[in-house]
Amino acid sequence: MTPQERIRLARRSAGLSQNQLAKMVGVQRSAVSHWEAPNGKSPSVAHLREVALATSSQFEWLATGRGSMTLLKETALDSIATAEAILVEDPTEFRLVLAFREAPLRARVAMLEVMEALATQRTGRSRRTAP
């Protein structure tokens, strides 16, 4: 399935007209028409993200065809910008996240190293760190 076909399928599955999707994404209807045309241009990443949100579709599926079309409940929160999301229910963890976010960069690195050292002591396993 082509990217154009995936956009059309997502729009139709959401029960939207080209005009409705265009308004939701913030473009002209003709842009949506071009995105769905067999040899049409692809939307920008930002517009494709908006299409995914408007149609409740997985961004990866729209962009690549991998995964499933429908946004699963378990992954619905992935649509929230990470910088704005606080997905913590434990009060202690929430305090830690807030302190980390408010700390200067040098302090963040030190906090992370302390937490990783404490976790290693508790579990006996070291965590692989990202570069």
C-alpha positions as a Markdown table, in Angstrom:
| # | Residue | x | y | z |
|---|---|---|---|---|
| 1 | Met | 0.0 | 0.0 | 0.0 |
| 2 | Thr | 1.4 | 3.4 | -0.9 |
| 3 | Pro | 1.6 | 6.4 | 1.4 |
| 4 | Gln | -1.2 | 8.1 | -0.6 |
| 5 | Glu | -3.4 | 5.0 | -0.2 |
| 6 | Arg | -2.7 | 4.9 | 3.6 |
| 7 | Ile | -3.7 | 8.6 | 4.0 |
| 8 | Arg | -6.9 | 8.0 | 2.1 |
| 9 | Leu | -7.7 | 4.9 | 4.0 |
| 10 | Ala | -7.1 | 6.6 | 7.4 |
| 11 | Arg | -9.2 | 9.6 | 6.4 |
| 12 | Arg | -12.1 | 7.4 | 5.2 |
| 13 | Ser | -11.8 | 5.1 | 8.3 |
| 14 | Ala | -12.2 | 8.3 | 10.4 |
| 15 | Gly | -15.3 | 9.3 | 8.5 |
| 16 | Leu | -13.7 | 12.5 | 7.3 |
| 17 | Ser | -14.1 | 14.3 | 4.0 |
| 18 | Gln | -11.0 | 15.8 | 2.3 |
| 19 | Asn | -12.3 | 19.2 | 3.3 |
| 20 | Gln | -12.8 | 18.2 | 7.0 |
| 21 | Leu | -9.3 | 16.7 | 7.2 |
| 22 | Ala | -7.8 | 19.8 | 5.5 |
| 23 | Lys | -9.4 | 22.0 | 8.2 |
| 24 | Met | -8.1 | 19.8 | 11.0 |
| 25 | Val | -4.6 | 19.7 | 9.6 |
| 26 | Gly | -4.6 | 23.4 | 8.7 |
| 27 | Val | -4.2 | 23.1 | 4.9 |
| 28 | Gln | -6.3 | 23.6 | 1.8 |
| 29 | Arg | -8.5 | 20.8 | 0.6 |
| 30 | Ser | -6.3 | 20.6 | -2.5 |
| 31 | Ala | -3.3 | 19.7 | -0.4 |
| 32 | Val | -5.2 | 16.6 | 0.9 |
| 33 | Ser | -6.2 | 15.8 | -2.6 |
| 34 | His | -2.6 | 15.9 | -3.7 |
| 35 | Trp | -1.5 | 13.7 | -0.7 |
| 36 | Glu | -4.0 | 11.1 | -1.8 |
| 37 | Ala | -3.4 | 11.2 | -5.6 |
| 38 | Pro | -1.5 | 8.2 | -7.0 |
| 39 | Asn | 1.5 | 10.3 | -7.9 |
| 40 | Gly | 0.8 | 13.0 | -5.4 |
| 41 | Lys | 3.3 | 14.8 | -3.2 |
| 42 | Ser | 3.8 | 13.6 | 0.4 |
| 43 | Pro | 2.9 | 15.8 | 3.3 |
| 44 | Ser | 5.5 | 17.3 | 5.5 |
| 45 | Val | 6.3 | 15.3 | 8.7 |
| 46 | Ala | 4.4 | 18.0 | 10.7 |
| 47 | His | 1.3 | 17.6 | 8.4 |
| 48 | Leu | 1.6 | 13.8 | 8.5 |
| 49 | Arg | 1.6 | 14.0 | 12.3 |
| 50 | Glu | -1.5 | 16.1 | 12.2 |
| 51 | Val | -3.2 | 13.6 | 9.8 |
| 52 | Ala | -2.3 | 10.8 | 12.3 |
| 53 | Leu | -3.9 | 12.8 | 15.2 |
| 54 | Ala | -7.0 | 13.8 | 13.2 |
| 55 | Thr | -7.6 | 10.2 | 12.0 |
| 56 | Ser | -6.5 | 8.5 | 15.2 |
| 57 | Ser | -4.0 | 6.5 | 13.2 |
| 58 | Gln | -0.5 | 5.4 | 14.0 |
| 59 | Phe | 2.1 | 7.9 | 12.7 |
| 60 | Glu | 4.5 | 5.0 | 11.9 |
| 61 | Trp | 1.9 | 3.2 | 9.8 |
| 62 | Leu | 1.0 | 6.4 | 7.9 |
| 63 | Ala | 4.7 | 7.1 | 7.2 |
| 64 | Thr | 6.0 | 3.7 | 6.5 |
| 65 | Gly | 3.2 | 1.1 | 6.4 |
| 66 | Arg | 4.7 | -0.7 | 9.4 |
| 67 | Gly | 2.5 | -1.5 | 12.4 |
| 68 | Ser | -1.2 | -1.1 | 12.6 |
| 69 | Met | -3.4 | 1.6 | 11.2 |
| 70 | Thr | -5.5 | 2.3 | 14.3 |
| 71 | Leu | -4.1 | 4.0 | 17.3 |
| 72 | Leu | -4.3 | 1.6 | 20.2 |
| 73 | Lys | -5.4 | 2.7 | 23.6 |
| 74 | Glu | -2.0 | 1.6 | 25.0 |
| 75 | Thr | -0.2 | 3.9 | 22.6 |
| 76 | Ala | -2.6 | 6.9 | 22.5 |
| 77 | Leu | -0.5 | 8.8 | 25.0 |
| 78 | Asp | 2.4 | 8.6 | 22.6 |
| 79 | Ser | 0.7 | 11.5 | 20.7 |
| 80 | Ile | 1.4 | 13.8 | 23.6 |
| 81 | Ala | 4.6 | 15.7 | 23.4 |
| 82 | Thr | 7.1 | 14.1 | 25.8 |
| 83 | Ala | 8.2 | 17.4 | 27.1 |
| 84 | Glu | 4.7 | 18.3 | 28.2 |
| 85 | Ala | 3.6 | 14.9 | 29.4 |
| 86 | Ile | 3.8 | 13.8 | 33.1 |
| 87 | Leu | 2.8 | 10.2 | 33.0 |
| 88 | Val | 3.7 | 9.4 | 36.6 |
| 89 | Glu | 1.1 | 8.3 | 39.2 |
| 90 | Asp | 3.5 | 7.5 | 42.1 |
| 91 | Pro | 3.9 | 10.7 | 44.2 |
| 92 | Thr | 7.5 | 10.0 | 45.0 |
| 93 | Glu | 8.4 | 9.4 | 41.3 |
| 94 | Phe | 6.4 | 12.5 | 40.5 |
| 95 | Arg | 8.6 | 14.6 | 42.9 |
| 96 | Leu | 11.7 | 13.1 | 41.3 |
| 97 | Val | 10.6 | 14.0 | 37.8 |
| 98 | Leu | 9.8 | 17.5 | 38.9 |
| 99 | Ala | 13.1 | 17.9 | 40.6 |
| 100 | Phe | 14.9 | 16.6 | 37.6 |
| 101 | Arg | 13.1 | 18.9 | 35.2 |
| 102 | Glu | 13.8 | 22.0 | 37.4 |
| 103 | Ala | 17.5 | 21.1 | 37.9 |
| 104 | Pro | 20.3 | 22.6 | 35.7 |
| 105 | Leu | 21.9 | 20.3 | 33.2 |
| 106 | Arg | 25.0 | 19.5 | 35.3 |
| 107 | Ala | 22.8 | 18.6 | 38.2 |
| 108 | Arg | 20.7 | 16.4 | 36.0 |
| 109 | Val | 23.7 | 14.4 | 34.9 |
| 110 | Ala | 24.7 | 13.9 | 38.6 |
| 111 | Met | 21.2 | 13.0 | 39.6 |
| 112 | Leu | 21.0 | 10.4 | 36.9 |
| 113 | Glu | 24.3 | 8.9 | 37.9 |
| 114 | Val | 23.2 | 8.7 | 41.5 |
| 115 | Met | 19.9 | 7.1 | 40.6 |
| 116 | Glu | 21.6 | 4.5 | 38.3 |
| 117 | Ala | 24.1 | 3.7 | 41.1 |
| 118 | Leu | 21.3 | 3.2 | 43.6 |
| 119 | Ala | 19.4 | 1.0 | 41.1 |
| 120 | Thr | 22.5 | -1.1 | 40.5 |
| 121 | Gln | 22.9 | -1.7 | 44.2 |
| 122 | Arg | 19.3 | -2.7 | 44.6 |
| 123 | Thr | 19.1 | -5.0 | 41.6 |
| 124 | Gly | 22.7 | -6.1 | 41.3 |
| 125 | Arg | 22.5 | -5.4 | 37.6 |
| 126 | Ser | 23.8 | -2.4 | 35.7 |
| 127 | Arg | 21.7 | -0.6 | 33.2 |
| 128 | Arg | 23.0 | 0.0 | 29.7 |
| 129 | Thr | 23.3 | 3.7 | 29.2 |
| 130 | Ala | 22.5 | 5.5 | 26.0 |
| 131 | Pro | 25.4 | 7.3 | 24.3 |
